[in-house]
């Protein structure tokens, strides 16, 4: 069985967050979701566990980061083309997300970023397959 990753993120309003990621085309695994948690399916082996803040606090003794003032994580997703990068970022911004950083265009690599409704920063990046295979960069 391939190794999997479950990134856990605190959210203020689970329904708002689920609606946001639904508009981006993501689905949820109902087997690992309830009224306090939603399992966002990113790929066959990558998931984001979106937990209400009280539920998230059950797993840590530390304070939850105030994403309006601090960055606790940068989540980077690959995209299959420059157009898909723009599509996801534009959809995120039109669906309740906010800008994070300026677009990055290095020719062989292109990326944009946004913050979800809870202030978590997501980067969407396309890299030219020939640059990756050739080890350029």
MARKE-983606 format. One record per residue: residue number from 1; x, y, z negated of N, C-alpha, C in turn. Coordinates in steps of 0.02 Angstrom, whole numbers, plus 50000, padded with zeros to 5 digits. Atoms other than C-alpha are relative to their C-alpha. Last residue first. Layout:
BEGIN
+-----+-------+-------+-------+-------+-------+-------+-------+-------+-------+
! num !   n_x !   n_y !   n_z !  ca_x !  ca_y !  ca_z !   c_x !   c_y !   c_z !
+-----+-------+-------+-------+-------+-------+-------+-------+-------+-------+
! NUM !     X !     Y !     Z !     X !     Y !     Z !     X !     Y !     Z !
...
+-----+-------+-------+-------+-------+-------+-------+-------+-------+-------+
//
This chain:
BEGIN
+-----+-------+-------+-------+-------+-------+-------+-------+-------+-------+
! num !   n_x !   n_y !   n_z !  ca_x !  ca_y !  ca_z !   c_x !   c_y !   c_z !
+-----+-------+-------+-------+-------+-------+-------+-------+-------+-------+
! 137 ! 50032 ! 49961 ! 50052 ! 50811 ! 51250 ! 50630 ! 50050 ! 50030 ! 49959 !
! 136 ! 49987 ! 49929 ! 49996 ! 50853 ! 51115 ! 50753 ! 49968 ! 50036 ! 49941 !
! 135 ! 49965 ! 49975 ! 50059 ! 50855 ! 50932 ! 50700 ! 50018 ! 50074 ! 50004 !
! 134 ! 49932 ! 49982 ! 49983 ! 50814 ! 50869 ! 50874 ! 50040 ! 50028 ! 49942 !
! 133 ! 49964 ! 50059 ! 49978 ! 50659 ! 50776 ! 50816 ! 50073 ! 50015 ! 50014 !
! 132 ! 49994 ! 50045 ! 50057 ! 50595 ! 50926 ! 50718 ! 50042 ! 49939 ! 50018 !
! 131 ! 49953 ! 49968 ! 50047 ! 50632 ! 51049 ! 50858 ! 50011 ! 49955 ! 49940 !
! 130 ! 49932 ! 50008 ! 49972 ! 50550 ! 50932 ! 50985 ! 50052 ! 50032 ! 49955 !
! 129 ! 49974 ! 50068 ! 50010 ! 50396 ! 50917 ! 50873 ! 50070 ! 49990 ! 50028 !
! 128 ! 49990 ! 50029 ! 49934 ! 50373 ! 51107 ! 50870 ! 50031 ! 49930 ! 49990 !
! 127 ! 49930 ! 50002 ! 49979 ! 50321 ! 51145 ! 50691 ! 50003 ! 49964 ! 50067 !
! 126 ! 49988 ! 50041 ! 49940 ! 50147 ! 51202 ! 50641 ! 50075 ! 50003 ! 50013 !
! 125 ! 49939 ! 49994 ! 49960 ! 50115 ! 51264 ! 50465 ! 50000 ! 49952 ! 50059 !
! 124 ! 50014 ! 50044 ! 49944 ! 49962 ! 51301 ! 50358 ! 50056 ! 50011 ! 50050 !
! 123 ! 49964 ! 49982 ! 49939 ! 50005 ! 51374 ! 50189 ! 49983 ! 49948 ! 50053 !
! 122 ! 49994 ! 50054 ! 49951 ! 49883 ! 51364 ! 50043 ! 50036 ! 50028 ! 50061 !
! 121 ! 49973 ! 49982 ! 49935 ! 49896 ! 51478 ! 49891 ! 50010 ! 49938 ! 50043 !
! 120 ! 49946 ! 50045 ! 49982 ! 49780 ! 51441 ! 49745 ! 50023 ! 50016 ! 50070 !
! 119 ! 49935 ! 49968 ! 49999 ! 49680 ! 51596 ! 49697 ! 50059 ! 49954 ! 50014 !
! 118 ! 49970 ! 50003 ! 50066 ! 49521 ! 51506 ! 49644 ! 50070 ! 50029 ! 49997 !
! 117 ! 50038 ! 49958 ! 50047 ! 49422 ! 51558 ! 49799 ! 50028 ! 50000 ! 49929 !
! 116 ! 50068 ! 50026 ! 50005 ! 49563 ! 51487 ! 49908 ! 49962 ! 50042 ! 49949 !
! 115 ! 50018 ! 50023 ! 50067 ! 49714 ! 51594 ! 49946 ! 49929 ! 49975 ! 50001 !
! 114 ! 50059 ! 49969 ! 50029 ! 49780 ! 51606 ! 50122 ! 49992 ! 49975 ! 49929 !
! 113 ! 50020 ! 50022 ! 50067 ! 49935 ! 51567 ! 50222 ! 49938 ! 50038 ! 49978 !
! 112 ! 50040 ! 49948 ! 50032 ! 49996 ! 51570 ! 50400 ! 49978 ! 49974 ! 49933 !
! 111 ! 50042 ! 50013 ! 50057 ! 50130 ! 51471 ! 50487 ! 49962 ! 50061 ! 49976 !
! 110 ! 50049 ! 49946 ! 50008 ! 50228 ! 51452 ! 50646 ! 49955 ! 49983 ! 49941 !
! 109 ! 50042 ! 50011 ! 50058 ! 50385 ! 51350 ! 50677 ! 49956 ! 50062 ! 49990 !
! 108 ! 50009 ! 50073 ! 50007 ! 50486 ! 51327 ! 50837 ! 49955 ! 49983 ! 49940 !
! 107 ! 49997 ! 50033 ! 49935 ! 50464 ! 51512 ! 50879 ! 49985 ! 49926 ! 49994 !
! 106 ! 49930 ! 50011 ! 49985 ! 50503 ! 51576 ! 50704 ! 50009 ! 49965 ! 50068 !
! 105 ! 49991 ! 50027 ! 49933 ! 50332 ! 51651 ! 50672 ! 50075 ! 49997 ! 50016 !
! 104 ! 49929 ! 50014 ! 49987 ! 50280 ! 51678 ! 50492 ! 50006 ! 49968 ! 50069 !
! 103 ! 49984 ! 50058 ! 49959 ! 50110 ! 51758 ! 50462 ! 50076 ! 49995 ! 50011 !
! 102 ! 50000 ! 49986 ! 49929 ! 50106 ! 51886 ! 50320 ! 50014 ! 49936 ! 50039 !
! 101 ! 49938 ! 49972 ! 49975 ! 50065 ! 51820 ! 50147 ! 49993 ! 50015 ! 50075 !
! 100 ! 49946 ! 50014 ! 50048 ! 49914 ! 51773 ! 50042 ! 50064 ! 50036 ! 50022 !
!  99 ! 49933 ! 50004 ! 49972 ! 49756 ! 51837 ! 50128 ! 50051 ! 49986 ! 49945 !
!  98 ! 49969 ! 49935 ! 49994 ! 49591 ! 51795 ! 50043 ! 50071 ! 49993 ! 50027 !
!  97 ! 49930 ! 49998 ! 50019 ! 49472 ! 51649 ! 50053 ! 50027 ! 50070 ! 50007 !
!  96 ! 49992 ! 49982 ! 50070 ! 49283 ! 51668 ! 50053 ! 50072 ! 49998 ! 49975 !
!  95 ! 50042 ! 50041 ! 50044 ! 49234 ! 51581 ! 50213 ! 50010 ! 50013 ! 49926 !
!  94 ! 50071 ! 49985 ! 49987 ! 49295 ! 51706 ! 50344 ! 49954 ! 49964 ! 49951 !
!  93 ! 50011 ! 49930 ! 50016 ! 49472 ! 51702 ! 50272 ! 49927 ! 50020 ! 50010 !
!  92 ! 49992 ! 49990 ! 50072 ! 49473 ! 51512 ! 50269 ! 49985 ! 50072 ! 49981 !
!  91 ! 50060 ! 50029 ! 50031 ! 49404 ! 51502 ! 50446 ! 50003 ! 50010 ! 49924 !
!  90 ! 50057 ! 49955 ! 49985 ! 49539 ! 51621 ! 50509 ! 49936 ! 49975 ! 49967 !
!  89 ! 49990 ! 49939 ! 50039 ! 49675 ! 51519 ! 50420 ! 49942 ! 50049 ! 50011 !
!  88 ! 50011 ! 50013 ! 50070 ! 49608 ! 51354 ! 50487 ! 50006 ! 50064 ! 49958 !
!  87 ! 50070 ! 50021 ! 50012 ! 49587 ! 51414 ! 50665 ! 49988 ! 49990 ! 49926 !
!  86 ! 50043 ! 49940 ! 49999 ! 49753 ! 51508 ! 50666 ! 49927 ! 49983 ! 49984 !
!  85 ! 49979 ! 49958 ! 50056 ! 49850 ! 51354 ! 50612 ! 49954 ! 50060 ! 49996 !
!  84 ! 50031 ! 50030 ! 50060 ! 49749 ! 51247 ! 50733 ! 50019 ! 50038 ! 49937 !
!  83 ! 50071 ! 49983 ! 49998 ! 49798 ! 51365 ! 50875 ! 49964 ! 49972 ! 49939 !
!  82 ! 50006 ! 49930 ! 50022 ! 49981 ! 51351 ! 50829 ! 49927 ! 50020 ! 49996 !
!  81 ! 49984 ! 49949 ! 49950 ! 49963 ! 51163 ! 50849 ! 49996 ! 50069 ! 49967 !
!  80 ! 49977 ! 50030 ! 49937 ! 49948 ! 50997 ! 50756 ! 50018 ! 50051 ! 50054 !
!  79 ! 50053 ! 49993 ! 49950 ! 49940 ! 51075 ! 50583 ! 50029 ! 49975 ! 50066 !
!  78 ! 49978 ! 49997 ! 49931 ! 50043 ! 51033 ! 50429 ! 49938 ! 50007 ! 50045 !
!  77 ! 50031 ! 50050 ! 49957 ! 49981 ! 51079 ! 50257 ! 50027 ! 50007 ! 50070 !
!  76 ! 49987 ! 49993 ! 49929 ! 50081 ! 51173 ! 50126 ! 49970 ! 49941 ! 50037 !
!  75 ! 50020 ! 50062 ! 49967 ! 50020 ! 51197 ! 49948 ! 50006 ! 50009 ! 50075 !
!  74 ! 50012 ! 49984 ! 49929 ! 50113 ! 51331 ! 49852 ! 49985 ! 49933 ! 50033 !
!  73 ! 49983 ! 50050 ! 49950 ! 50096 ! 51308 ! 49663 ! 49989 ! 50030 ! 50070 !
!  72 ! 49981 ! 50062 ! 50033 ! 50076 ! 51404 ! 49500 ! 50022 ! 49947 ! 50049 !
!  71 ! 50006 ! 50054 ! 49952 ! 50078 ! 51579 ! 49572 ! 50023 ! 49936 ! 49965 !
!  70 ! 49943 ! 50045 ! 49992 ! 50045 ! 51715 ! 49444 ! 49986 ! 49948 ! 50054 !
!  69 ! 49937 ! 49969 ! 50020 ! 49936 ! 51869 ! 49420 ! 50061 ! 49957 ! 50013 !
!  68 ! 50003 ! 49931 ! 49977 ! 49766 ! 51832 ! 49500 ! 50066 ! 50036 ! 49984 !
!  67 ! 49978 ! 49993 ! 49930 ! 49809 ! 51648 ! 49487 ! 49992 ! 50070 ! 50027 !
!  66 ! 50045 ! 49948 ! 49976 ! 49799 ! 51653 ! 49297 ! 50023 ! 50017 ! 50071 !
!  65 ! 49971 ! 49940 ! 49969 ! 49887 ! 51489 ! 49262 ! 49946 ! 50048 ! 50022 !
!  64 ! 50010 ! 50001 ! 49927 ! 49793 ! 51368 ! 49149 ! 50027 ! 50066 ! 50027 !
!  63 ! 50052 ! 49957 ! 49974 ! 49866 ! 51366 ! 48974 ! 49995 ! 49992 ! 50076 !
!  62 ! 49981 ! 49932 ! 49980 ! 49970 ! 51218 ! 48922 ! 49939 ! 50040 ! 50023 !
!  61 ! 49998 ! 49960 ! 50061 ! 49914 ! 51064 ! 48824 ! 50016 ! 50073 ! 50016 !
!  60 ! 49941 ! 49961 ! 50014 ! 49863 ! 50977 ! 48984 ! 49993 ! 50037 ! 49934 !
!  59 ! 49940 ! 50034 ! 49977 ! 49744 ! 50843 ! 49047 ! 50065 ! 50037 ! 49983 !
!  58 ! 49995 ! 50065 ! 50033 ! 49584 ! 50891 ! 48955 ! 50064 ! 49964 ! 50017 !
!  57 ! 49968 ! 49991 ! 50066 ! 49613 ! 51071 ! 49010 ! 50006 ! 49935 ! 49961 !
!  56 ! 49928 ! 49996 ! 49989 ! 49571 ! 51017 ! 49190 ! 50037 ! 50005 ! 49933 !
!  55 ! 49978 ! 50068 ! 49986 ! 49396 ! 50966 ! 49133 ! 50076 ! 49998 ! 50010 !
!  54 ! 50004 ! 50039 ! 50062 ! 49366 ! 51137 ! 49052 ! 50024 ! 49927 ! 50010 !
!  53 ! 49948 ! 49982 ! 50048 ! 49436 ! 51223 ! 49209 ! 49994 ! 49962 ! 49934 !
!  52 ! 50021 ! 49940 ! 50035 ! 49324 ! 51127 ! 49328 ! 50052 ! 50015 ! 49947 !
!  51 ! 50030 ! 50011 ! 50066 ! 49429 ! 51000 ! 49421 ! 49977 ! 50066 ! 49971 !
!  50 ! 50024 ! 49934 ! 50020 ! 49472 ! 50994 ! 49606 ! 49961 ! 49991 ! 49936 !
!  49 ! 50051 ! 50008 ! 50050 ! 49573 ! 50836 ! 49634 ! 49982 ! 50070 ! 49975 !
!  48 ! 49998 ! 49947 ! 50051 ! 49668 ! 50867 ! 49793 ! 49941 ! 49987 ! 49954 !
!  47 ! 50063 ! 49978 ! 50027 ! 49702 ! 50711 ! 49897 ! 50012 ! 50059 ! 49952 !
!  46 ! 49993 ! 49936 ! 50035 ! 49839 ! 50647 ! 50010 ! 49932 ! 50026 ! 49979 !
!  45 ! 49958 ! 50008 ! 50059 ! 49856 ! 50465 ! 50066 ! 50009 ! 50064 ! 49959 !
!  44 ! 50009 ! 50066 ! 50029 ! 49723 ! 50442 ! 50200 ! 50040 ! 49991 ! 49935 !
!  43 ! 49982 ! 50053 ! 49953 ! 49724 ! 50629 ! 50231 ! 49988 ! 49933 ! 49966 !
!  42 ! 49958 ! 49964 ! 49953 ! 49664 ! 50791 ! 50149 ! 50024 ! 49952 ! 50055 !
!  41 ! 49960 ! 50046 ! 49958 ! 49518 ! 50713 ! 50056 ! 50038 ! 50042 ! 50052 !
!  40 ! 49991 ! 49974 ! 49933 ! 49457 ! 50830 ! 49918 ! 50046 ! 49954 ! 50039 !
!  39 ! 49940 ! 50027 ! 49969 ! 49406 ! 50731 ! 49763 ! 50002 ! 50021 ! 50074 !
!  38 ! 50012 ! 50018 ! 49930 ! 49281 ! 50838 ! 49671 ! 50066 ! 49977 ! 50029 !
!  37 ! 49942 ! 50016 ! 49958 ! 49275 ! 50847 ! 49481 ! 49978 ! 49986 ! 50072 !
!  36 ! 49943 ! 49962 ! 50025 ! 49159 ! 50915 ! 49346 ! 50062 ! 49993 ! 50045 !
!  35 ! 50020 ! 49930 ! 50009 ! 48987 ! 50863 ! 49414 ! 50057 ! 50044 ! 49975 !
!  34 ! 50059 ! 49996 ! 50042 ! 49060 ! 50702 ! 49485 ! 49983 ! 50074 ! 49990 !
!  33 ! 50029 ! 49934 ! 50011 ! 49190 ! 50650 ! 49612 ! 49940 ! 49994 ! 49954 !
!  32 ! 49958 ! 49966 ! 50049 ! 49309 ! 50502 ! 49629 ! 49975 ! 50071 ! 49986 !
!  31 ! 49980 ! 50049 ! 50049 ! 49190 ! 50382 ! 49719 ! 50041 ! 50032 ! 49943 !
!  30 ! 50049 ! 50001 ! 50055 ! 49111 ! 50531 ! 49808 ! 50019 ! 49950 ! 49945 !
!  29 ! 50012 ! 50070 ! 50016 ! 49269 ! 50556 ! 49912 ! 49953 ! 49997 ! 49940 !
!  28 ! 49989 ! 50018 ! 50070 ! 49257 ! 50731 ! 49981 ! 49985 ! 49927 ! 49990 !
!  27 ! 50052 ! 50040 ! 50031 ! 49272 ! 50795 ! 50159 ! 50020 ! 49985 ! 49928 !
!  26 ! 49979 ! 50054 ! 50044 ! 49374 ! 50934 ! 50237 ! 49940 ! 49963 ! 49972 !
!  25 ! 50003 ! 50065 ! 49967 ! 49318 ! 51035 ! 50388 ! 50022 ! 49941 ! 49957 !
!  24 ! 49936 ! 50011 ! 49967 ! 49371 ! 51208 ! 50329 ! 50003 ! 49931 ! 50033 !
!  23 ! 49999 ! 49957 ! 49940 ! 49188 ! 51247 ! 50292 ! 50066 ! 49993 ! 50039 !
!  22 ! 50045 ! 50031 ! 49951 ! 49188 ! 51097 ! 50173 ! 49999 ! 50040 ! 50065 !
!  21 ! 49961 ! 50052 ! 49965 ! 49340 ! 51172 ! 50086 ! 49957 ! 49961 ! 50051 !
!  20 ! 49944 ! 49970 ! 49965 ! 49242 ! 51330 ! 50044 ! 50039 ! 49948 ! 50040 !
!  19 ! 50028 ! 49969 ! 49940 ! 49082 ! 51238 ! 49998 ! 50056 ! 50030 ! 50043 !
!  18 ! 50018 ! 50054 ! 49954 ! 49178 ! 51127 ! 49877 ! 49973 ! 50029 ! 50065 !
!  17 ! 49938 ! 50028 ! 49973 ! 49259 ! 51280 ! 49797 ! 49986 ! 49944 ! 50050 !
!  16 ! 49970 ! 49950 ! 49954 ! 49093 ! 51369 ! 49776 ! 50062 ! 49971 ! 50033 !
!  15 ! 50042 ! 49996 ! 49940 ! 49012 ! 51212 ! 49703 ! 50028 ! 50049 ! 50051 !
!  14 ! 49989 ! 50059 ! 49958 ! 49157 ! 51183 ! 49582 ! 49959 ! 50003 ! 50065 !
!  13 ! 50068 ! 50019 ! 49980 ! 49155 ! 51359 ! 49510 ! 50006 ! 49943 ! 50051 !
!  12 ! 50048 ! 49965 ! 50041 ! 49311 ! 51408 ! 49412 ! 49929 ! 49977 ! 50014 !
!  11 ! 50045 ! 49956 ! 49963 ! 49431 ! 51282 ! 49484 ! 49949 ! 50030 ! 49953 !
!  10 ! 50057 ! 49974 ! 50038 ! 49584 ! 51195 ! 49412 ! 49958 ! 50046 ! 50043 !
!   9 ! 50006 ! 49928 ! 50001 ! 49693 ! 51099 ! 49535 ! 49940 ! 50021 ! 49959 !
!   8 ! 50055 ! 49978 ! 50043 ! 49756 ! 50920 ! 49525 ! 50000 ! 50076 ! 49996 !
!   7 ! 49984 ! 49935 ! 50028 ! 49863 ! 50858 ! 49670 ! 49939 ! 50023 ! 49961 !
!   6 ! 50061 ! 49967 ! 50022 ! 49832 ! 50672 ! 49699 ! 50022 ! 50064 ! 49965 !
!   5 ! 49992 ! 49943 ! 50046 ! 49972 ! 50594 ! 49799 ! 49931 ! 50029 ! 49986 !
!   4 ! 50050 ! 49947 ! 49992 ! 49973 ! 50421 ! 49878 ! 50018 ! 50057 ! 49953 !
!   3 ! 50005 ! 49957 ! 50058 ! 50110 ! 50293 ! 49906 ! 49951 ! 50057 ! 50015 !
!   2 ! 49959 ! 49939 ! 49998 ! 50072 ! 50172 ! 50046 ! 49991 ! 50041 ! 49936 !
!   1 ! 50042 ! 49941 ! 50000 ! 50000 ! 50000 ! 50000 ! 50045 ! 50062 ! 50000 !
+-----+-------+-------+-------+-------+-------+-------+-------+-------+-------+
//
